[in-house]
Structures are given as C-alpha cells and as structure tokens.
Amino acid sequence: MPSRWCNRSRFSNISMRNIPRRRCCRRTCGPAHARGIAQMVAMDAHPFIVPRVRKYLEEELHLDEAARAKWVRHWLDAGSRAVEQVLARDPRTGTFCVGDQPTIADICLAAHLTSGKLFGGREPADFPTAGRIYANCMAIEAFAAEHPLRQPDAPGA
C-alpha cells in the first residue's frame, strides 16, 4: 500500500466554484440522486479503507499486509461494483454521474476510483460507466490538480 502521503483524499479540496457550470433544471439534474451516489462512496465504501481502520486491522487484529490488502481490495471493489450498477442503469447518467456537469457525486467517485487504483490495483476502466466518468473528471484541471500523485509530498514529486 502507498505510504502515508496518500492517507487523505486530496479531492476534498475541489470546490464546485472551480468547475464550469451551466444552468440546469433541478428536476432533470437530480441533486438528491447526486447526493445519493456521493453517499454510496463516502459512507458505504470509504470508511472501510481509512487509515484508522487499516491501523486497527494491523495492530489489534494482527492481520499481515496481505490480509489487509485483501480487505481493502474487497471493500473498494464492492463499492465500485455498486456505483457502477447504479450509474449504468440510470437514465440520468451522462458525461458525469448526473447529467453533463460535475456534481458532488463526481468528486466522490473520482476519489474512490483513485483509491481503487492506488490501494487495490484496479483500473477505473474495470468499471465501464464509472471509468468513463472518471476519465471525464480527470480531463478537468480542478480534478487533475488534486490527484494524490500530483501533490508535492507524493513519491517522485
């Protein structure tokens, strides 16, 4: 697993003010749907991989590195599959999670799939719809600039 530099999500620094916006109708954009997708990642998948949990697995349960990595991969994959299913079947999915503008759902998805790549060795493309949305997010400088590997304290920076 990556060292301490990657223990926090840099994507939390993205402000919706930094992302170009167009007017949208609340009925078609689905703000509640965007929050629901964001919560799938932030509340259901992410808590299982935070440093506090990984430390507990190591120090209290005495799981070795291989077992901890298996734990992280399992929960990252479970979260990714769940989000992929929602995004793939919902007609509101567009260029981004909900329509053609980034929302909080896209910020959470980008952070989640980045963690999947860094901690679980999974490529975003392993999840076709989510992977396409991830690529669209990373094409926006506000997202790309916050990628953990682009930070000053990242290995090789």
Backbone hydrogen bonds in HBPLUS format (Angstrom, degrees):
<---DONOR---> <-ACCEPTOR-->    atom                        ^
c    i                          cat <-CA-CA->   ^        H-A-AA   ^      H-
h    n   atom  resd res      DA  || num        DHA   H-A  angle D-A-AA Bond
n    s   type  num  typ     dist DA aas  dist angle  dist       angle   num
A0006-CYS N   A0003-SER O   3.24 MM   3  6.31 171.3  2.25 132.4 133.5     1
A0007-ASN N   A0004-ARG O   3.08 MM   3  5.37 159.0  2.13 125.5 122.7     2
A0013-ASN N   A0010-ARG O   2.96 MM   3  5.76 168.3  1.97 124.2 128.0     3
A0014-ILE N   A0011-PHE O   3.09 MM   3  5.55 167.6  2.11 114.9 118.8     4
A0018-ASN N   A0015-SER O   2.86 MM   3  5.51 156.2  1.92 120.1 126.6     5
A0019-ILE N   A0016-MET O   3.30 MM   3  5.35 162.6  2.33 103.5 108.6     6
A0028-THR N   A0025-CYS O   3.06 MM   3  5.51 126.9  2.35 108.8 121.2     7
A0029-CYS N   A0025-CYS O   2.93 MM   4  6.07 157.6  1.98 162.1 169.6     8
A0030-GLY N   A0026-ARG O   3.19 MM   4  5.82 155.4  2.26 136.5 141.1     9
A0033-HIS N   A0030-GLY O   2.96 MM   3  5.06 118.3  2.35 100.1 116.0    10
A0034-ALA N   A0030-GLY O   2.95 MM   4  6.31 155.7  2.01 156.4 163.8    11
A0035-ARG N   A0031-PRO O   2.98 MM   4  6.26 158.9  2.03 147.6 152.8    12
A0036-GLY N   A0032-ALA O   2.89 MM   4  6.10 148.9  1.98 142.0 151.1    13
A0037-ILE N   A0033-HIS O   2.99 MM   4  6.30 157.7  2.04 153.1 157.2    14
A0038-ALA N   A0034-ALA O   2.98 MM   4  6.20 164.7  2.00 150.1 154.8    15
A0039-GLN N   A0035-ARG O   2.86 MM   4  6.05 154.2  1.92 146.6 153.6    16
A0040-MET N   A0036-GLY O   3.00 MM   4  6.27 140.9  2.16 140.7 151.2    17
A0040-MET N   A0037-ILE O   3.11 MM   3  5.08 123.2  2.44  94.0 108.7    18
A0041-VAL N   A0037-ILE O   3.40 MM   4  6.80 152.5  2.48 149.6 154.3    19
A0042-ALA N   A0038-ALA O   2.84 MM   4  6.02 172.3  1.85 162.5 160.7    20
A0043-MET N   A0039-GLN O   2.82 MM   4  5.15 155.0  1.88 131.3 138.3    21
A0044-ASP N   A0040-MET O   3.23 MM   4  5.17 135.8  2.44 108.2 120.3    22
A0045-ALA N   A0041-VAL O   3.27 MM   4  5.07 140.6  2.44 114.9 126.1    23
A0046-HIS N   A0041-VAL O   2.89 MM   5  5.92 176.3  1.89 172.5 171.8    24
A0048-PHE N   A0045-ALA O   3.25 MM   3  5.99 151.5  2.34 120.8 127.7    25
A0049-ILE N   A0046-HIS O   2.97 MM   3  5.64 165.3  1.99 126.4 130.9    26
A0053-VAL N   A0050-VAL O   3.04 MM   3  5.53 123.7  2.37 112.5 125.3    27
A0054-ARG N   A0050-VAL O   3.05 MM   4  6.38 166.2  2.07 157.6 162.1    28
A0055-LYS N   A0051-PRO O   2.79 MM   4  5.92 156.0  1.85 152.0 158.3    29
A0056-TYR N   A0052-ARG O   3.10 MM   4  6.29 153.5  2.17 138.0 145.0    30
A0057-LEU N   A0053-VAL O   2.93 MM   4  6.23 159.6  1.97 154.0 159.2    31
A0058-GLU N   A0054-ARG O   3.10 MM   4  6.32 147.3  2.21 140.6 149.1    32
A0059-GLU N   A0055-LYS O   2.75 MM   4  5.90 174.9  1.75 166.0 165.0    33
A0060-GLU N   A0056-TYR O   2.89 MM   4  5.15 148.4  1.99 130.1 140.5    34
A0061-LEU N   A0056-TYR O   3.18 MM   5  6.64 154.1  2.25 157.0 162.9    35
A0063-LEU N   A0057-LEU O   2.93 MM   6  5.72 172.3  1.93 152.2 152.2    36
A0068-ARG N   A0064-ASP O   2.98 MM   4  6.28 160.6  2.02 158.2 164.4    37
A0069-ALA N   A0065-GLU O   2.86 MM   4  6.02 158.7  1.91 151.0 157.0    38
A0070-LYS N   A0066-ALA O   2.99 MM   4  6.17 151.6  2.07 141.9 149.8    39
A0071-TRP N   A0067-ALA O   2.97 MM   4  6.22 154.3  2.04 144.8 151.4    40
A0072-VAL N   A0068-ARG O   2.99 MM   4  6.28 165.8  2.01 153.7 156.1    41
A0073-ARG N   A0069-ALA O   2.91 MM   4  6.09 169.5  1.92 152.3 155.5    42
A0074-HIS N   A0070-LYS O   2.91 MM   4  6.05 159.2  1.95 147.7 153.7    43
A0075-TRP N   A0071-TRP O   3.17 MM   4  6.48 166.1  2.19 156.7 158.1    44
A0076-LEU N   A0072-VAL O   2.90 MM   4  6.05 160.4  1.94 156.9 163.2    45
A0077-ASP N   A0073-ARG O   2.86 MM   4  5.89 165.7  1.88 150.9 155.3    46
A0078-ALA N   A0074-HIS O   2.90 MM   4  6.08 158.0  1.95 147.2 153.9    47
A0079-GLY N   A0075-TRP O   3.05 MM   4  6.09 163.0  2.08 141.8 146.1    48
A0080-SER N   A0076-LEU O   2.90 MM   4  6.08 158.2  1.95 148.1 154.9    49
A0081-ARG N   A0077-ASP O   2.83 MM   4  5.99 163.1  1.86 154.7 158.6    50
A0082-ALA N   A0078-ALA O   3.09 MM   4  6.24 160.3  2.13 144.9 150.3    51
A0083-VAL N   A0079-GLY O   3.02 MM   4  6.23 166.9  2.04 152.7 155.9    52
A0084-GLU N   A0080-SER O   2.88 MM   4  5.96 159.4  1.92 147.6 154.3    53
A0085-GLN N   A0081-ARG O   2.97 MM   4  6.17 159.2  2.01 149.3 153.9    54
A0086-VAL N   A0082-ALA O   3.18 MM   4  6.49 161.2  2.22 148.2 152.5    55
A0087-LEU N   A0083-VAL O   2.89 MM   4  6.09 174.3  1.90 161.0 162.5    56
A0088-ALA N   A0084-GLU O   2.83 MM   4  5.84 162.8  1.86 153.5 158.6    57
A0089-ARG N   A0085-GLN O   3.25 MM   4  6.26 147.6  2.36 141.8 148.2    58
A0090-ASP N   A0086-VAL O   3.15 MM   4  6.04 133.6  2.38 147.5 157.9    59
A0093-THR N   A0090-ASP O   3.17 MM   3  5.78 163.9  2.20 117.0 121.8    60
A0099-GLY N   A0092-ARG O   2.73 MM   7  5.68 143.8  1.86 158.7 166.0    61
A0094-GLY N   A0096-PHE O   3.00 MM   2  5.10 159.2  2.04 164.7 164.6    62
A0096-PHE N   A0099-GLY O   2.91 MM   3  5.70 169.8  1.92 166.2 164.4    63
A0106-ASP N   A0103-THR O   3.00 MM   3  5.37 128.2  2.28 105.8 117.8    64
A0107-ILE N   A0103-THR O   3.32 MM   4  6.79 152.4  2.40 147.7 155.1    65
A0108-CYS N   A0104-ILE O   3.06 MM   4  6.33 165.5  2.08 152.9 155.9    66
A0109-LEU N   A0105-ALA O   2.86 MM   4  6.02 158.7  1.90 146.6 153.4    67
A0110-ALA N   A0106-ASP O   2.87 MM   4  5.93 163.7  1.90 146.5 150.8    68
A0111-ALA N   A0107-ILE O   3.12 MM   4  6.33 163.3  2.15 147.4 151.7    69
A0112-HIS N   A0108-CYS O   2.92 MM   4  6.09 158.6  1.97 149.0 155.5    70
A0113-LEU N   A0109-LEU O   2.88 MM   4  6.07 174.1  1.88 161.0 161.7    71
A0114-THR N   A0110-ALA O   2.99 MM   4  6.03 148.0  2.10 142.0 151.1    72
A0115-SER N   A0111-ALA O   2.98 MM   4  6.20 155.2  2.05 144.7 151.1    73
A0116-GLY N   A0112-HIS O   2.87 MM   4  6.21 151.8  1.95 147.5 156.3    74
A0117-LYS N   A0113-LEU O   3.05 MM   4  6.26 144.5  2.18 137.7 145.8    75
A0118-LEU N   A0114-THR O   2.92 MM   4  6.17 166.5  1.93 154.9 158.4    76
A0119-PHE N   A0115-SER O   2.72 MM   4  5.55 166.6  1.74 152.4 157.1    77
A0120-GLY N   A0116-GLY O   2.94 MM   4  4.79 132.9  2.16 110.2 124.1    78
A0122-ARG N   A0116-GLY O   3.05 MM   6  5.44 168.4  2.06 131.5 128.7    79
A0126-ASP N   A0123-GLU O   2.87 MM   3  5.49 163.6  1.90 120.6 126.3    80
A0127-PHE N   A0124-PRO O   3.03 MM   3  5.87 168.9  2.04 124.4 128.0    81
A0131-GLY N   A0127-PHE O   2.54 MM   4  5.35 157.6  1.59 170.4 178.7    82
A0132-ARG N   A0128-PRO O   3.00 MM   4  6.08 149.8  2.09 139.3 146.3    83
A0133-ILE N   A0129-THR O   3.05 MM   4  6.35 160.4  2.09 151.2 156.4    84
A0134-TYR N   A0130-ALA O   2.83 MM   4  6.04 155.5  1.89 148.2 155.7    85
A0135-ALA N   A0131-GLY O   2.99 MM   4  6.22 158.0  2.04 144.5 149.5    86
A0136-ASN N   A0132-ARG O   3.03 MM   4  6.35 153.8  2.10 144.9 152.2    87
A0137-CYS N   A0133-ILE O   2.87 MM   4  6.19 152.7  1.94 150.5 158.4    88
A0138-MET N   A0134-TYR O   2.88 MM   4  6.18 162.7  1.91 156.1 160.3    89
A0139-ALA N   A0135-ALA O   3.13 MM   4  6.31 123.3  2.47 136.9 150.2    90
A0139-ALA N   A0136-ASN O   3.29 MM   3  5.21 142.8  2.43  93.6 104.1    91
A0140-ILE N   A0137-CYS O   2.92 MM   3  5.50 162.2  1.95 117.5 123.5    92
A0143-PHE N   A0140-ILE O   2.98 MM   3  5.56 135.3  2.19 116.4 127.3    93
A0144-ALA N   A0140-ILE O   3.00 MM   4  6.24 169.6  2.01 158.0 159.6    94
A0145-ALA N   A0141-GLU O   2.84 MM   4  5.69 164.9  1.86 152.0 154.9    95
A0146-GLU N   A0143-PHE O   3.01 MM   3  5.50 143.4  2.15 111.7 122.0    96
A0147-HIS N   A0144-ALA O   3.22 MM   3  5.42 165.7  2.24 108.9 113.1    97
A0150-ARG N   A0147-HIS O   2.88 MM   3  5.45 160.3  1.92 122.2 129.0    98
A0151-GLN N   A0148-PRO O   3.27 MM   3  5.48 164.6  2.29 112.1 113.3    99
A0154-ALA N   A0151-GLN O   3.04 MM   3  5.36 166.3  2.06 118.4 120.7   100
A0157-ALA N   A0154-ALA O   3.00 MM   3  5.35 151.8  2.08 139.4 136.2   101
